Amino acid sequence: MSSAQVKWIGGKRFVGIDSTNHSVVLSSTDEGVGMKPSELLLVALASCSSVDVVEIMTKKRQPLDLLEVSINAEQDSDPPWTFRKIHMIYRVKGKGIQEKDIAQAIELSHTKYCSVASTISGVAEITTSFEIVPES
């Protein structure tokens, strides 16, 4: 079972603590000292998928030297400002990376392994693209 806790630390500031006692600071936009909770969801999606992609590419014997994921998301204009469209852009680099392999790793993450993507996909359309950065 997963677990987490959020502690209010004053104003509109909070600390989120996971089951392994790691923490992240969250706040409202006007406080400006931590991540916005809604954008933390996007970070969770990107990091969940990143873990999968790194692991899958390693198993394919195509280890990555670089992985960056950028996310652009559209939200409803009225409360509760639900995310409806999320686009993830993966930038990868590694010796001999093949397009078909990185595409498959991303697809497997989103359709089979990433719990965050699985949870969000019932509400928001998640699309992906990738760029292979040339070796220097």
C-alpha positions in Angstrom: 0.0 0.0 0.0 1.2 3.5 -0.8 1.0 6.3 1.7 1.8 10.0 2.0 1.2 12.8 4.4 0.9 16.6 3.9 1.7 19.0 6.8 0.6 22.6 6.8 3.6 24.8 7.8 1.9 28.2 7.7 0.2 30.5 5.3 -0.4 28.6 2.1 2.7 26.5 2.5 2.8 22.7 3.0 5.3 19.9 3.1 4.4 16.6 1.4 6.1 13.5 2.9 6.1 10.1 1.2 6.3 6.6 2.7 10.1 6.7 2.7 10.2 10.0 4.5 11.3 12.1 1.5 9.7 15.5 1.3 8.7 18.3 -1.1 7.6 21.8 -0.4 4.3 22.9 -1.9 2.6 26.3 -1.9 0.1 28.5 -3.6 1.3 30.7 -6.4 1.2 33.9 -4.3 3.4 32.3 -1.6 6.0 31.3 -4.2 8.1 29.1 -2.0 7.2 25.6 -3.3 5.7 23.7 -6.1 2.1 24.3 -7.1 0.1 21.1 -6.2 -1.4 20.8 -9.6 2.0 21.0 -11.3 3.3 18.5 -8.8 0.9 16.1 -10.5 2.7 16.8 -13.8 6.1 16.2 -12.2 4.8 12.9 -10.8 3.7 11.9 -14.3 7.0 12.8 -15.9 9.1 11.2 -13.1 6.9 8.0 -13.1 7.4 7.6 -16.8 11.0 8.5 -16.7 11.8 5.7 -14.2 10.1 3.3 -16.6 11.8 4.5 -19.7 15.3 4.4 -18.1 14.6 0.9 -16.9 13.2 -0.4 -20.2 16.1 1.1 -22.2 18.6 -0.4 -19.8 17.0 -3.8 -20.3 17.2 -3.2 -24.1 20.9 -2.7 -23.6 20.5 0.9 -24.8 21.3 2.9 -21.6 20.6 6.6 -21.7 23.1 9.4 -21.1 20.3 12.0 -21.0 16.6 12.0 -20.4 14.6 15.1 -20.0 10.8 15.3 -20.0 8.9 18.5 -20.6 5.2 18.7 -20.1 2.6 21.1 -21.5 -0.9 20.8 -20.1 -4.3 22.4 -20.8 -6.7 22.8 -17.9 -10.4 23.7 -17.8 -10.9 27.4 -17.4 -13.3 26.9 -14.4 -12.8 25.2 -11.1 -11.6 22.6 -10.3 -9.4 23.4 -13.4 -9.2 19.8 -14.4 -6.3 18.8 -16.8 -7.8 17.7 -20.1 -4.8 17.6 -22.5 -1.2 16.7 -21.5 1.6 16.5 -23.9 5.0 15.0 -22.9 8.2 15.7 -24.8 11.0 13.3 -24.1 14.6 14.3 -25.0 17.0 11.4 -24.9 20.6 10.8 -25.7 22.7 7.6 -25.7 25.0 5.6 -27.8 23.1 3.8 -30.6 19.6 4.8 -29.4 17.1 3.5 -31.9 13.8 5.4 -32.6 11.7 2.3 -32.4 13.2 1.3 -29.0 12.6 4.7 -27.4 9.1 4.9 -28.9 8.3 1.4 -27.5 9.8 2.3 -24.1 7.6 5.4 -23.9 4.5 3.5 -25.1 5.1 0.7 -22.5 5.4 3.2 -19.7 2.1 4.9 -20.6 0.1 1.7 -21.3 1.5 -0.8 -18.9 3.8 0.4 -16.1 3.2 4.0 -15.0 0.6 4.2 -12.3 0.3 8.0 -12.6 -0.4 7.9 -16.3 -2.9 5.1 -15.8 -4.7 7.2 -13.2 -4.7 10.4 -15.1 -5.6 8.9 -18.6 -9.2 8.4 -17.5 -9.6 12.2 -17.4 -7.0 13.7 -19.5 -5.7 12.9 -23.0 -2.0 12.2 -22.7 0.2 12.4 -25.9 3.9 12.0 -26.3 6.7 12.9 -28.6 10.4 12.4 -28.4 13.7 13.8 -29.8 16.9 11.9 -29.9 19.8 14.3 -29.2 22.8 13.5 -31.4 26.0 12.2 -29.8 28.6 14.9 -29.7 
